[in-house]
C-alpha cells in the first residue's frame, strides 16, 4: 500500500473523528438542563479541539477567543413557518453548491436583539437546520461574514425546551472560513443581519 494511499485513509479517518468529537460535545450541550452551566466546558473542549486536532481550521499560531457569558442572550423561542420558502445558494467548496431554504422565522428575539431571525433547512446533508446571523460586531470584534448558532448537519444544535428551540448566542461561533481561507462557507444572508451588537460568543483574539 502506497504512502499516498495511507495518507488519504488517515485524512478520512481524522475527519470522521473530528465530526464524532464535535457531535459528542453538542450532545452534552443539547441535553443539558442549563446551558449557562455547561458553557465553560463547551468553550474548554471546543478550544482544545481547535488547538490540537489535525482537522482543525485554526491556523497554526492563532488562538480562539470568546466574549464573557451573558445570560441575557439566552432565549427559548417559538418558530413561525414561512408561507413562501426562499432558496439561497452558496459555494461550499468540496461540498459543491449548497442550497438552503428559508423555512421558519423566530418569534421572541426582536425585543432584545432588534429583529427576528430566519431558520433555514439545508437541501443536502439530510435537511439539517441552519441558523447563520450577522450583527454589528462583524468586521470589528467578530468575523465580517457573520457567525453560526445552529448547523445541525454538523451537530451544532442547542436542544429544545418544551415546544420551543433554545437559542443561546453565547454558543455562537465562526464558520471555518473565518480561520482558514481554503474553506468556503455559506454566510449569513442580508435578512439575518441583526442591527444590534451581539457581544457574546466567539470573537477575534
N, C-alpha and C positions, 0 to 999 in steps of 0.2 A: 504494500500500500504506500503511495507516494506521500511526501511531506505535505504537498498542497492539499491532498485529499484529507489528511489528518487535520490540517488547519481548518478546512471548511467544516468538517464534522464538529470540531471543537467550538467553532463560532456558533453553529446551530445549537449545540447543547448549552453554550453560555447564554444565548438569548433566551432559551427556554427556562433556564434557571433565573434569569433576571425577571421574566414575566411571573414566574412562580413566586418569587420572593415578594414582588410588589403585590400580587394577588393576596398572599398571606397577610401582608401588612394591612391592606384595606379590609380584609375580612375581619381583623381585630377591630378596626375603626368602625366599620358599619354595624357591628354587633354590640358595640359599647353603649352602655346606658347614658353616659355623659361624655360628649366629645371633648369638652374642656379638660377632663381628667386624662384622656388618652393622648391629647395633643403633644405634650412633651416627649412621650415615647415615639409618636409618629415622626416628629422632627428629628429625633436622635437616630432612628432607624433609616429614615429617608436619606439623611446626611451620610450615614455610614455606607449605604449602598452607592450613593453618588460618588463618594470618595474612594471606594475600594473595588467596586465591581467592574470587570472588563467591558461590560456593555453600557457603562455609564456615559451619557453625553457630555458630562462635565469635562472641560478641557483641563489638562494637567497644569497644576499650579493655581487654578481658580478655586474659589470657595463658594459655598451656598450661604445664604443669609435669609432671615425671616424677621418680620415685624413681631413685636410682643403680642401675646394673645390678648384679644379684646372680646369679651362675651357679648358686646353689643352687635357683633357681626354674625351671630348665630340666629338662624331663622328656621321655623317649621312652616312650610308654605303649601298651599293647595296649587293645583295646576288647572288651568282652563284650556281645553282643547281649541285649536285654531280651526276655523271653518274652512279656510283655504290654505293648504300647505305650500310654502315656497321652497324651492330647491336651490341649495348653494353648492358650488363646485370648488374644490381646492386641489392643488397638486400635492399628492402625498409621496412624491419621490418613488422609492422602491415599491410602494403600495399602489402606484398609479393614480389616476384621478379619483378623488373621493367625493361622493355625493352625500350631503347631509340635509335632511328635510326638517323644516320648522314644523313641529307638531303640537306644541303647547306653549303657554306663557304662564309665568309665575303669578301668584295672587297673594301679595303680602310683603313685597320688598320696597315699593315705591316711597312709602312714608319715610323710610330710613335711608335708602340709597338713591332716591331721586328718580327711579324708573323701575319698571318690571323687566324681567329677562326672558328671552325665548329659549326654550328647550328644544334641542334637535335630536333626530334619530339618524344614525349612520345607515346608509343604504348597503354597506358592506359589514363585515365582522358580525353578522347575525343581528344587526339592527341595534347596536348599543346606543344608549342615551349619551348626549354630549352637551356640555354647558361651558362654552368659552365666553369670556367677557373682557371688556376694556373699561378703563376708568381714568380718572385724572392723574394718577401716578405714572401712567405709561409714558415712556420716553424720558423719565426722570428717575424716580426711585425704583421703578419696575420696568420690565421689558416693554418696548414700544408696541409690540404686536399683541399685547394683552396676556391674560393668564387663563388657565383651565381650572374648573372646580369639579366637574363631572366628566369622565370619559370611561363609561362602564365597559366598553370593549377592551380597555386596558386595565380594568379592575378598579379604576378611580370612582368610588361610589361611597357616600356617607350614610346611607341607610334611610329608613323610614321611621316616622313617629305617627302611629295610627294610620290615617289615610293621607298624611302629608309627607313630603320629602324633606329631609334635613339638609339645609344649605348653610354650612359654616365656612365663611370666607377666610378664616384663619388657616384653612387647609388649601387655599388657592396656590397653584404652582405654575412655574414657567413651562411652556412646551419645550421639547428637546432642542428645537432650532434656536432658542434663546442662548443655549450653551454651546452649540456647535452648528456652524452654518452648513455642514454637509446634510443636515436633516431638513426636510420640508414638512411644515406642519400647517394644518388648517388654522387660520387665525380668526379672531372674533369678527363677525360681520358688523357693519355700522349700526344695525338695530340693537346690538347688545353692548353698546358703549354707554356706560353709566356716567352721568355728569359729575358725580362726587368722587373724592379721593378715597379709595378703599385701602387704608393704611394697615392692612393685616395680610398674612400670607407671605409668600416668597417675595424677596426684594433683592436688589443688587447689593453685593457685599461692599 
